[in-house]
């Protein structure tokens, strides 16, 4: 089931992983909406979250901050945060900041949902 939420939507197709699909630019406006969606999932005991970044064209520091926020919130509730399908710009940003070593990154959503928890 996909639920549209602006440029963020989530799906239950990931089994135990709640898949959040992002589109466009992950900037301050979208980052606040993404926090709301992640908080809502965690409140529903869905703290294992995969962010599908395949359709993200750009991410700024607000987006990075939201990734850290999601990683910490999900972890505090016994879950985790994974990234799936980030493009070149996002991968470069993750590498530049070192965040790619702190958050698990996968090529696509199926791989992120299949992989065992680290």
N, CA, C and O atoms as a Tinker XYZ file with bonds, in Angstrom:
   472  protein
     1  N      0.830000   -1.172000    0.000000    73     2
     2  CA     0.000000    0.000000    0.000000    64     1     3
     3  C      0.881000    1.245000    0.000000    63     2     4     5
     4  O      1.707000    1.405000    0.899000    81     3
     5  N      0.732000    2.104000   -0.955000    73     3     6
     6  CA     1.476000    3.352000   -1.014000    64     5     7
     7  C      0.583000    4.498000   -0.570000    63     6     8     9
     8  O     -0.573000    4.597000   -0.980000    81     7
     9  N      1.124000    5.345000    0.258000    73     7    10
    10  CA     0.377000    6.486000    0.761000    64     9    11
    11  C      1.112000    7.751000    0.326000    63    10    12    13
    12  O      2.196000    8.026000    0.840000    81    11
    13  N      0.555000    8.531000   -0.608000    73    11    14
    14  CA     1.255000    9.736000   -1.031000    64    13    15
    15  C      1.273000   10.791000    0.069000    63    14    16    17
    16  O      0.257000   11.067000    0.706000    81    15
    17  N      2.440000   11.368000    0.275000    73    15    18
    18  CA     2.614000   12.425000    1.272000    64    17    19
    19  C      3.562000   13.437000    0.652000    63    18    20    21
    20  O      4.770000   13.367000    0.879000    81    19
    21  N      3.049000   14.360000   -0.113000    73    19    22
    22  CA     3.867000   15.349000   -0.807000    64    21    23
    23  C      4.913000   14.624000   -1.644000    63    22    24    25
    24  O      4.566000   13.810000   -2.499000    81    23
    25  N      6.191000   14.913000   -1.405000    73    23    26
    26  CA     7.266000   14.235000   -2.129000    64    25    27
    27  C      7.833000   13.079000   -1.330000    63    26    28    29
    28  O      8.901000   12.557000   -1.648000    81    27
    29  N      7.113000   12.683000   -0.293000    73    27    30
    30  CA     7.502000   11.544000    0.538000    64    29    31
    31  C      6.297000   10.630000    0.620000    63    30    32    33
    32  O      5.182000   11.093000    0.859000    81    31
    33  N      6.506000    9.345000    0.425000    73    31    34
    34  CA     5.427000    8.388000    0.645000    64    33    35
    35  C      6.037000    7.123000    1.225000    63    34    36    37
    36  O      7.220000    6.848000    1.027000    81    35
    37  N      5.235000    6.362000    1.934000    73    35    38
    38  CA     5.764000    5.127000    2.496000    64    37    39
    39  C      4.935000    3.946000    2.045000    63    38    40    41
    40  O      3.771000    4.078000    1.669000    81    39
    41  N      5.563000    2.795000    2.092000    73    39    42
    42  CA     4.950000    1.583000    1.594000    64    41    43
    43  C      5.213000    0.450000    2.570000    63    42    44    45
    44  O      6.227000    0.456000    3.269000    81    43
    45  N      4.328000   -0.504000    2.626000    73    43    46
    46  CA     4.534000   -1.668000    3.473000    64    45    47
    47  C      5.045000   -2.860000    2.677000    63    46    48    49
    48  O      5.024000   -3.984000    3.179000    81    47
    49  N      5.502000   -2.642000    1.448000    73    47    50
    50  CA     5.959000   -3.746000    0.609000    64    49    51
    51  C      7.296000   -4.311000    1.056000    63    50    52    53
    52  O      7.715000   -5.348000    0.542000    81    51
    53  N      7.976000   -3.675000    1.986000    73    51    54
    54  CA     9.294000   -4.113000    2.428000    64    53    55
    55  C      9.282000   -5.129000    3.552000    63    54    56    57
    56  O     10.326000   -5.385000    4.151000    81    55
    57  N      8.129000   -5.718000    3.857000    73    55    58
    58  CA     8.066000   -6.685000    4.953000    64    57    59
    59  C      8.257000   -5.976000    6.283000    63    58    60    61
    60  O      7.496000   -5.071000    6.628000    81    59
    61  N      9.282000   -6.391000    7.034000    73    59    62
    62  CA     9.535000   -5.747000    8.325000    64    61    63
    63  C     10.089000   -4.340000    8.149000    63    62    64    65
    64  O     10.090000   -3.552000    9.094000    81    63
    65  N     10.559000   -4.020000    6.950000    73    63    66
    66  CA    11.112000   -2.692000    6.673000    64    65    67
    67  C     10.033000   -1.802000    6.084000    63    66    68    69
    68  O      9.393000   -2.165000    5.098000    81    67
    69  N      9.831000   -0.647000    6.681000    73    67    70
    70  CA     8.928000    0.352000    6.121000    64    69    71
    71  C      9.726000    1.121000    5.073000    63    70    72    73
    72  O     10.772000    1.690000    5.384000    81    71
    73  N      9.244000    1.141000    3.849000    73    71    74
    74  CA     9.950000    1.794000    2.756000    64    73    75
    75  C      9.378000    3.194000    2.549000    63    74    76    77
    76  O      8.182000    3.358000    2.309000    81    75
    77  N     10.239000    4.190000    2.644000    73    75    78
    78  CA     9.852000    5.583000    2.443000    64    77    79
    79  C     10.462000    6.033000    1.122000    63    78    80    81
    80  O     11.684000    6.049000    0.970000    81    79
    81  N      9.622000    6.394000    0.180000    73    79    82
    82  CA    10.062000    6.782000   -1.158000    64    81    83
    83  C     10.150000    8.307000   -1.230000    63    82    84    85
    84  O      9.168000    9.010000   -0.992000    81    83
    85  N     11.333000    8.799000   -1.560000    73    83    86
    86  CA    11.558000   10.241000   -1.681000    64    85    87
    87  C     11.729000   10.594000   -3.148000    63    86    88    89
    88  O     12.312000    9.826000   -3.914000    81    87
    89  N     11.222000   11.753000   -3.538000    73    87    90
    90  CA    11.399000   12.223000   -4.902000    64    89    91
    91  C     11.834000   13.686000   -4.891000    63    90    92    93
    92  O     11.471000   14.455000   -4.001000    81    91
    93  N     12.611000   14.044000   -5.888000    73    91    94
    94  CA    13.017000   15.440000   -6.054000    64    93    95
    95  C     14.186000   15.819000   -5.176000    63    94    96    97
    96  O     15.105000   15.027000   -4.971000    81    95
    97  N     14.147000   17.039000   -4.656000    73    95    98
    98  CA    15.233000   17.584000   -3.848000    64    97    99
    99  C     14.921000   17.426000   -2.367000    63    98   100   101
   100  O     13.847000   17.804000   -1.899000    81    99
   101  N     15.869000   16.865000   -1.645000    73    99   102
   102  CA    15.714000   16.722000   -0.199000    64   101   103
   103  C     16.394000   17.938000    0.432000    63   102   104   105
   104  O     17.583000   17.925000    0.749000    81   103
   105  N     15.593000   18.980000    0.599000    73   103   106
   106  CA    16.071000   20.225000    1.189000    64   105   107
   107  C     15.300000   20.477000    2.484000    63   106   108   109
   108  O     14.632000   19.576000    2.992000    81   107
   109  N     15.386000   21.676000    3.013000    73   107   110
   110  CA    14.752000   21.979000    4.299000    64   109   111
   111  C     13.250000   21.679000    4.292000    63   110   112   113
   112  O     12.731000   21.120000    5.258000    81   111
   113  N     12.556000   22.040000    3.227000    73   111   114
   114  CA    11.111000   21.820000    3.169000    64   113   115
   115  C     10.763000   20.331000    3.208000    63   114   116   117
   116  O      9.875000   19.922000    3.956000    81   115
   117  N     11.441000   19.539000    2.424000    73   115   118
   118  CA    11.154000   18.104000    2.395000    64   117   119
   119  C     11.693000   17.412000    3.642000    63   118   120   121
   120  O     11.103000   16.442000    4.117000    81   119
   121  N     12.804000   17.903000    4.171000    73   119   122
   122  CA    13.401000   17.285000    5.355000    64   121   123
   123  C     12.435000   17.306000    6.538000    63   122   124   125
   124  O     12.335000   16.322000    7.270000    81   123
   125  N     11.736000   18.399000    6.729000    73   123   126
   126  CA    10.796000   18.460000    7.852000    64   125   127
   127  C      9.652000   17.472000    7.653000    63   126   128   129
   128  O      9.203000   16.850000    8.616000    81   127
   129  N      9.180000   17.318000    6.432000    73   127   130
   130  CA     8.115000   16.347000    6.140000    64   129   131
   131  C      8.619000   14.922000    6.350000    63   130   132   133
   132  O      7.892000   14.073000    6.866000    81   131
   133  N      9.862000   14.660000    5.953000    73   131   134
   134  CA    10.443000   13.333000    6.137000    64   133   135
   135  C     10.556000   12.993000    7.620000    63   134   136   137
   136  O     10.295000   11.857000    8.016000    81   135
   137  N     10.936000   13.953000    8.428000    73   135   138
   138  CA    10.986000   13.716000    9.882000    64   137   139
   139  C      9.611000   13.318000   10.405000    63   138   140   141
   140  O      9.489000   12.390000   11.204000    81   139
   141  N      8.585000   14.017000    9.956000    73   139   142
   142  CA     7.218000   13.702000   10.387000    64   141   143
   143  C      6.839000   12.273000   10.006000    63   142   144   145
   144  O      6.251000   11.548000   10.809000    81   143
   145  N      7.173000   11.873000    8.792000    73   143   146
   146  CA     6.839000   10.521000    8.325000    64   145   147
   147  C      7.596000    9.481000    9.139000    63   146   148   149
   148  O      7.014000    8.478000    9.552000    81   147
   149  N      8.892000    9.707000    9.376000    73   147   150
   150  CA     9.668000    8.745000   10.164000    64   149   151
   151  C      9.137000    8.668000   11.594000    63   150   152   153
   152  O      9.034000    7.574000   12.149000    81   151
   153  N      8.799000    9.804000   12.198000    73   151   154
   154  CA     8.235000    9.805000   13.547000    64   153   155
   155  C      6.922000    9.029000   13.586000    63   154   156   157
   156  O      6.674000    8.275000   14.527000    81   155
   157  N      6.083000    9.209000   12.573000    73   155   158
   158  CA     4.806000    8.500000   12.516000    64   157   159
   159  C      5.021000    6.993000   12.394000    63   158   160   161
   160  O      4.318000    6.214000   13.038000    81   159
   161  N      5.980000    6.580000   11.580000    73   159   162
   162  CA     6.282000    5.157000   11.441000    64   161   163
   163  C      6.774000    4.577000   12.763000    63   162   164   165
   164  O      6.332000    3.508000   13.184000    81   163
   165  N      7.690000    5.288000   13.411000    73   163   166
   166  CA     8.232000    4.812000   14.686000    64   165   167
   167  C      7.128000    4.725000   15.733000    63   166   168   169
   168  O      7.115000    3.796000   16.541000    81   167
   169  N      6.208000    5.675000   15.728000    73   167   170
   170  CA     5.077000    5.645000   16.667000    64   169   171
   171  C      4.188000    4.427000   16.428000    63   170   172   173
   172  O      3.499000    3.970000   17.340000    81   171
   173  N      4.204000    3.898000   15.195000    73   171   174
   174  CA     3.420000    2.701000   14.854000    64   173   175
   175  C      4.268000    1.438000   14.973000    63   174   176   177
   176  O      3.918000    0.400000   14.412000    81   175
   177  N      5.392000    1.522000   15.708000    73   175   178
   178  CA     6.318000    0.398000   15.886000    64   177   179
   179  C      6.906000   -0.084000   14.567000    63   178   180   181
   180  O      7.152000   -1.278000   14.392000    81   179
   181  N      7.130000    0.841000   13.640000    73   179   182
   182  CA     7.791000    0.541000   12.359000    64   181   183
   183  C      9.134000    1.264000   12.335000    63   182   184   185
   184  O      9.346000    2.159000   11.516000    81   183
   185  N     10.042000    0.875000   13.234000    73   183   186
   186  CA    11.322000    1.571000   13.390000    64   185   187
   187  C     12.416000    1.043000   12.476000    63   186   188   189
   188  O     13.549000    1.521000   12.535000    81   187
   189  N     12.100000    0.067000   11.631000    73   187   190
   190  CA    13.055000   -0.412000   10.634000    64   189   191
   191  C     12.663000    0.236000    9.311000    63   190   192   193
   192  O     11.677000   -0.144000    8.679000    81   191
   193  N     13.460000    1.224000    8.911000    73   191   194
   194  CA    13.079000    2.107000    7.806000    64   193   195
   195  C     14.117000    2.070000    6.698000    63   194   196   197
   196  O     15.317000    2.176000    6.948000    81   195
   197  N     13.638000    1.918000    5.469000    73   195   198
   198  CA    14.474000    2.036000    4.273000    64   197   199
   199  C     14.048000    3.301000    3.544000    63   198   200   201
   200  O     12.870000    3.468000    3.227000    81   199
   201  N     14.984000    4.183000    3.280000    73   199   202
   202  CA    14.706000    5.367000    2.472000    64   201   203
   203  C     15.085000    5.063000    1.037000    63   202   204   205
   204  O     16.257000    4.835000    0.737000    81   203
   205  N     14.104000    5.059000    0.147000    73   203   206
   206  CA    14.346000    4.848000   -1.282000    64   205   207
   207  C     14.732000    6.194000   -1.884000    63   206   208   209
   208  O     13.897000    7.088000   -2.023000    81   207
   209  N     16.007000    6.327000   -2.238000    73   207   210
   210  CA    16.541000    7.590000   -2.754000    64   209   211
   211  C     16.730000    7.586000   -4.261000    63   210   212   213
   212  O     17.346000    8.500000   -4.809000    81   211
   213  N     16.211000    6.575000   -4.933000    73   211   214
   214  CA    16.424000    6.432000   -6.368000    64   213   215
   215  C     15.955000    7.651000   -7.167000    63   214   216   217
   216  O     16.560000    7.994000   -8.183000    81   215
   217  N     14.887000    8.301000   -6.717000    73   215   218
   218  CA    14.327000    9.446000   -7.452000    64   217   219
   219  C     14.744000   10.790000   -6.863000    63   218   220   221
   220  O     14.164000   11.824000   -7.198000    81   219
   221  N     15.744000   10.777000   -5.991000    73   219   222
   222  CA    16.245000   12.021000   -5.391000    64   221   223
   223  C     17.308000   12.610000   -6.299000    63   222   224   225
   224  O     18.290000   11.944000   -6.627000    81   223
   225  N     17.113000   13.856000   -6.704000    73   223   226
   226  CA    18.055000   14.521000   -7.600000    64   225   227
   227  C     19.091000   15.357000   -6.857000    63   226   228   229
   228  O     20.152000   15.667000   -7.396000    81   227
   229  N     18.773000   15.720000   -5.609000    73   227   230
   230  CA    19.669000   16.591000   -4.847000    64   229   231
   231  C     19.373000   16.467000   -3.363000    63   230   232   233
   232  O     18.220000   16.319000   -2.958000    81   231
   233  N     20.433000   16.528000   -2.551000    73   231   234
   234  CA    20.271000   16.550000   -1.105000    64   233   235
   235  C     21.224000   17.595000   -0.543000    63   234   236   237
   236  O     22.375000   17.691000   -0.971000    81   235
   237  N     20.734000   18.386000    0.428000    73   235   238
   238  CA    21.590000   19.388000    1.056000    64   237   239
   239  C     21.839000   19.009000    2.518000    63   238   240   241
   240  O     21.522000   17.897000    2.942000    81   239
   241  N     22.409000   19.943000    3.281000    73   239   242
   242  CA    22.747000   19.662000    4.675000    64   241   243
   243  C     21.511000   19.371000    5.518000    63   242   244   245
   244  O     21.590000   18.597000    6.472000    81   243
   245  N     20.377000   19.973000    5.188000    73   243   246
   246  CA    19.141000   19.669000    5.918000    64   245   247
   247  C     18.750000   18.211000    5.702000    63   246   248   249
   248  O     18.293000   17.542000    6.629000    81   247
   249  N     18.927000   17.727000    4.494000    73   247   250
   250  CA    18.657000   16.323000    4.203000    64   249   251
   251  C     19.590000   15.407000    4.975000    63   250   252   253
   252  O     19.155000   14.398000    5.528000    81   251
   253  N     20.880000   15.755000    5.016000    73   251   254
   254  CA    21.845000   14.957000    5.786000    64   253   255
   255  C     21.470000   14.932000    7.264000    63   254   256   257
   256  O     21.535000   13.887000    7.912000    81   255
   257  N     21.078000   16.085000    7.788000    73   255   258
   258  CA    20.660000   16.149000    9.184000    64   257   259
   259  C     19.475000   15.256000    9.459000    63   258   260   261
   260  O     19.376000   14.660000   10.532000    81   259
   261  N     18.582000   15.157000    8.506000    73   259   262
   262  CA    17.407000   14.310000    8.660000    64   261   263
   263  C     17.798000   12.837000    8.641000    63   262   264   265
   264  O     17.193000   12.028000    9.345000    81   263
   265  N     18.801000   12.481000    7.847000    73   263   266
   266  CA    19.287000   11.100000    7.852000    64   265   267
   267  C     19.840000   10.735000    9.228000    63   266   268   269
   268  O     19.562000    9.654000    9.747000    81   267
   269  N     20.621000   11.636000    9.813000    73   267   270
   270  CA    21.174000   11.405000   11.142000    64   269   271
   271  C     20.044000   11.303000   12.166000    63   270   272   273
   272  O     20.059000   10.424000   13.028000    81   271
   273  N     19.075000   12.197000   12.070000    73   271   274
   274  CA    17.908000   12.178000   12.955000    64   273   275
   275  C     17.200000   10.822000   12.854000    63   274   276   277
   276  O     16.912000   10.193000   13.872000    81   275
   277  N     16.924000   10.380000   11.637000    73   275   278
   278  CA    16.222000    9.113000   11.435000    64   277   279
   279  C     17.018000    7.931000   11.948000    63   278   280   281
   280  O     16.460000    7.014000   12.550000    81   279
   281  N     18.326000    7.949000   11.712000    73   279   282
   282  CA    19.185000    6.863000   12.174000    64   281   283
   283  C     19.143000    6.774000   13.703000    63   282   284   285
   284  O     19.023000    5.683000   14.260000    81   283
   285  N     19.239000    7.905000   14.366000    73   283   286
   286  CA    19.233000    7.916000   15.836000    64   285   287
   287  C     17.869000    7.544000   16.404000    63   286   288   289
   288  O     17.786000    6.752000   17.343000    81   287
   289  N     16.800000    8.106000   15.848000    73   287   290
   290  CA    15.443000    7.817000   16.354000    64   289   291
   291  C     15.087000    6.348000   16.148000    63   290   292   293
   292  O     14.581000    5.692000   17.058000    81   291
   293  N     15.353000    5.840000   14.957000    73   291   294
   294  CA    15.036000    4.437000   14.688000    64   293   295
   295  C     15.858000    3.527000   15.597000    63   294   296   297
   296  O     15.332000    2.566000   16.159000    81   295
   297  N     17.137000    3.827000   15.739000    73   295   298
   298  CA    18.001000    3.021000   16.601000    64   297   299
   299  C     17.556000    3.041000   18.053000    63   298   300   301
   300  O     17.636000    2.023000   18.741000    81   299
   301  N     17.091000    4.183000   18.523000    73   299   302
   302  CA    16.631000    4.310000   19.900000    64   301   303
   303  C     15.377000    3.477000   20.164000    63   302   304   305
   304  O     15.051000    3.183000   21.313000    81   303
   305  N     14.681000    3.102000   19.095000    73   303   306
   306  CA    13.459000    2.304000   19.227000    64   305   307
   307  C     13.660000    0.871000   18.732000    63   306   308   309
   308  O     12.697000    0.190000   18.379000    81   307
   309  N     14.911000    0.420000   18.707000    73   307   310
   310  CA    15.212000   -0.954000   18.337000    64   309   311
   311  C     15.221000   -1.235000   16.854000    63   310   312   313
   312  O     15.260000   -2.396000   16.446000    81   311
   313  N     15.184000   -0.197000   16.039000    73   311   314
   314  CA    15.168000   -0.374000   14.592000    64   313   315
   315  C     16.461000    0.077000   13.949000    63   314   316   317
   316  O     17.529000    0.029000   14.560000    81   315
   317  N     16.351000    0.509000   12.727000    73   315   318
   318  CA    17.505000    0.977000   11.981000    64   317   319
   319  C     17.060000    1.744000   10.759000    63   318   320   321
   320  O     15.886000    1.730000   10.387000    81   319
   321  N     18.019000    2.416000   10.137000    73   319   322
   322  CA    17.761000    3.185000    8.920000    64   321   323
   323  C     18.710000    2.710000    7.839000    63   322   324   325
   324  O     19.916000    2.604000    8.065000    81   323
   325  N     18.168000    2.424000    6.665000    73   323   326
   326  CA    18.957000    2.029000    5.502000    64   325   327
   327  C     18.617000    2.947000    4.343000    63   326   328   329
   328  O     17.506000    3.469000    4.245000    81   327
   329  N     19.599000    3.133000    3.466000    73   327   330
   330  CA    19.395000    3.927000    2.261000    64   329   331
   331  C     19.445000    3.001000    1.065000    63   330   332   333
   332  O     20.263000    2.082000    1.021000    81   331
   333  N     18.575000    3.233000    0.094000    73   331   334
   334  CA    18.529000    2.407000   -1.105000    64   333   335
   335  C     18.584000    3.283000   -2.347000    63   334   336   337
   336  O     17.834000    4.251000   -2.470000    81   335
   337  N     19.477000    2.936000   -3.264000    73   335   338
   338  CA    19.526000    3.564000   -4.576000    64   337   339
   339  C     19.934000    5.018000   -4.646000    63   338   340   341
   340  O     19.431000    5.741000   -5.506000    81   339
   341  N     20.833000    5.487000   -3.771000    73   339   342
   342  CA    21.206000    6.900000   -3.890000    64   341   343
   343  C     21.964000    7.164000   -5.189000    63   342   344   345
   344  O     22.767000    6.339000   -5.626000    81   343
   345  N     21.706000    8.311000   -5.799000    73   343   346
   346  CA    22.397000    8.699000   -7.018000    64   345   347
   347  C     23.784000    9.244000   -6.723000    63   346   348   349
   348  O     24.229000    9.275000   -5.576000    81   347
   349  N     24.446000    9.667000   -7.767000    73   347   350
   350  CA    25.829000   10.123000   -7.669000    64   349   351
   351  C     25.996000   11.295000   -6.707000    63   350   352   353
   352  O     26.929000   11.299000   -5.904000    81   351
   353  N     25.105000   12.295000   -6.773000    73   351   354
   354  CA    25.237000   13.471000   -5.908000    64   353   355
   355  C     25.091000   13.083000   -4.445000    63   354   356   357
   356  O     25.864000   13.536000   -3.601000    81   355
   357  N     24.109000   12.250000   -4.139000    73   355   358
   358  CA    23.877000   11.847000   -2.757000    64   357   359
   359  C     25.021000   10.959000   -2.273000    63   358   360   361
   360  O     25.488000   11.120000   -1.146000    81   359
   361  N     25.476000   10.026000   -3.106000    73   359   362
   362  CA    26.610000    9.170000   -2.725000    64   361   363
   363  C     27.854000   10.008000   -2.430000    63   362   364   365
   364  O     28.573000    9.741000   -1.467000    81   363
   365  N     28.101000   11.008000   -3.250000    73   363   366
   366  CA    29.241000   11.890000   -3.033000    64   365   367
   367  C     29.131000   12.631000   -1.709000    63   366   368   369
   368  O     30.116000   12.776000   -0.986000    81   367
   369  N     27.950000   13.090000   -1.403000    73   367   370
   370  CA    27.708000   13.800000   -0.153000    64   369   371
   371  C     27.910000   12.871000    1.049000    63   370   372   373
   372  O     28.506000   13.265000    2.051000    81   371
   373  N     27.416000   11.652000    0.941000    73   371   374
   374  CA    27.593000   10.679000    2.017000    64   373   375
   375  C     29.072000   10.367000    2.227000    63   374   376   377
   376  O     29.542000   10.262000    3.360000    81   375
   377  N     29.791000   10.224000    1.129000    73   375   378
   378  CA    31.226000    9.940000    1.209000    64   377   379
   379  C     31.993000   11.130000    1.789000    63   378   380   381
   380  O     32.853000   10.957000    2.652000    81   379
   381  N     31.684000   12.312000    1.322000    73   379   382
   382  CA    32.362000   13.529000    1.769000    64   381   383
   383  C     32.193000   13.747000    3.276000    63   382   384   385
   384  O     33.131000   14.170000    3.952000    81   383
   385  N     31.023000   13.463000    3.789000    73   383   386
   386  CA    30.733000   13.700000    5.204000    64   385   387
   387  C     31.052000   12.500000    6.094000    63   386   388   389
   388  O     31.053000   12.627000    7.319000    81   387
   389  N     31.319000   11.348000    5.501000    73   387   390
   390  CA    31.572000   10.147000    6.283000    64   389   391
   391  C     30.311000    9.443000    6.744000    63   390   392   393
   392  O     30.380000    8.423000    7.430000    81   391
   393  N     29.172000    9.976000    6.376000    73   391   394
   394  CA    27.906000    9.401000    6.806000    64   393   395
   395  C     27.638000    8.049000    6.136000    63   394   396   397
   396  O     26.910000    7.216000    6.674000    81   395
   397  N     28.226000    7.843000    4.972000    73   395   398
   398  CA    28.053000    6.568000    4.276000    64   397   399
   399  C     28.585000    5.387000    5.068000    63   398   400   401
   400  O     28.145000    4.256000    4.867000    81   399
   401  N     29.532000    5.641000    5.971000    73   399   402
   402  CA    30.053000    4.579000    6.819000    64   401   403
   403  C     29.191000    4.313000    8.040000    63   402   404   405
   404  O     29.327000    3.274000    8.686000    81   403
   405  N     28.307000    5.246000    8.356000    73   403   406
   406  CA    27.459000    5.116000    9.544000    64   405   407
   407  C     26.082000    4.549000    9.215000    63   406   408   409
   408  O     25.440000    3.942000   10.072000    81   407
   409  N     25.626000    4.741000    7.986000    73   407   410
   410  CA    24.313000    4.261000    7.549000    64   409   411
   411  C     24.532000    3.233000    6.452000    63   410   412   413
   412  O     25.331000    3.453000    5.542000    81   411
   413  N     23.831000    2.118000    6.533000    73   411   414
   414  CA    23.940000    1.091000    5.501000    64   413   415
   415  C     23.344000    1.608000    4.196000    63   414   416   417
   416  O     22.238000    2.149000    4.181000    81   415
   417  N     24.085000    1.436000    3.097000    73   415   418
   418  CA    23.651000    1.897000    1.778000    64   417   419
   419  C     23.581000    0.689000    0.846000    63   418   420   421
   420  O     24.512000   -0.113000    0.777000    81   419
   421  N     22.454000    0.573000    0.128000    73   419   422
   422  CA    22.226000   -0.546000   -0.787000    64   421   423
   423  C     21.899000   -0.014000   -2.177000    63   422   424   425
   424  O     21.489000    1.136000   -2.333000    81   423
   425  N     22.082000   -0.853000   -3.172000    73   423   426
   426  CA    21.826000   -0.463000   -4.550000    64   425   427
   427  C     20.366000   -0.229000   -4.873000    63   426   428   429
   428  O     20.035000    0.610000   -5.711000    81   427
   429  N     19.485000   -0.976000   -4.206000    73   427   430
   430  CA    18.056000   -0.813000   -4.463000    64   429   431
   431  C     17.252000   -1.270000   -3.251000    63   430   432   433
   432  O     17.803000   -1.822000   -2.299000    81   431
   433  N     15.959000   -1.037000   -3.300000    73   431   434
   434  CA    15.082000   -1.364000   -2.177000    64   433   435
   435  C     15.035000   -2.867000   -1.888000    63   434   436   437
   436  O     15.133000   -3.250000   -0.722000    81   435
   437  N     14.891000   -3.738000   -2.898000    73   435   438
   438  CA    14.863000   -5.164000   -2.575000    64   437   439
   439  C     16.111000   -5.636000   -1.833000    63   438   440   441
   440  O     16.014000   -6.440000   -0.906000    81   439
   441  N     17.274000   -5.144000   -2.234000    73   439   442
   442  CA    18.515000   -5.535000   -1.551000    64   441   443
   443  C     18.518000   -5.041000   -0.114000    63   442   444   445
   444  O     18.958000   -5.756000    0.787000    81   443
   445  N     18.036000   -3.833000    0.109000    73   443   446
   446  CA    17.998000   -3.261000    1.461000    64   445   447
   447  C     17.034000   -4.042000    2.352000    63   446   448   449
   448  O     17.296000   -4.216000    3.542000    81   447
   449  N     15.939000   -4.505000    1.797000    73   447   450
   450  CA    14.945000   -5.240000    2.580000    64   449   451
   451  C     15.351000   -6.691000    2.826000    63   450   452   453
   452  O     14.927000   -7.297000    3.811000    81   451
   453  N     16.167000   -7.247000    1.941000    73   451   454
   454  CA    16.596000   -8.645000    2.070000    64   453   455
   455  C     17.787000   -8.821000    3.005000    63   454   456   457
   456  O     17.890000   -9.842000    3.685000    81   455
   457  N     18.673000   -7.857000    3.045000    73   455   458
   458  CA    19.933000   -8.014000    3.780000    64   457   459
   459  C     19.672000   -8.172000    5.272000    63   458   460   461
   460  O     18.789000   -7.521000    5.831000    81   459
   461  N     20.444000   -9.040000    5.909000    73   459   462
   462  CA    20.297000   -9.190000    7.365000    64   461   463
   463  C     20.756000   -7.928000    8.077000    63   462   464   465
   464  O     21.568000   -7.166000    7.552000    81   463
   465  N     20.230000   -7.716000    9.272000    73   463   466
   466  CA    20.630000   -6.545000   10.062000    64   465   467
   467  C     22.052000   -6.717000   10.534000    63   466   468   469
   468  O     22.462000   -7.808000   10.930000    81   467
   469  N     22.794000   -5.642000   10.491000    73   467   470
   470  CA    24.200000   -5.650000   10.945000    64   469   471
   471  C     24.291000   -5.520000   12.435000    63   470   472
   472  O     25.391000   -5.508000   12.988000    81   471
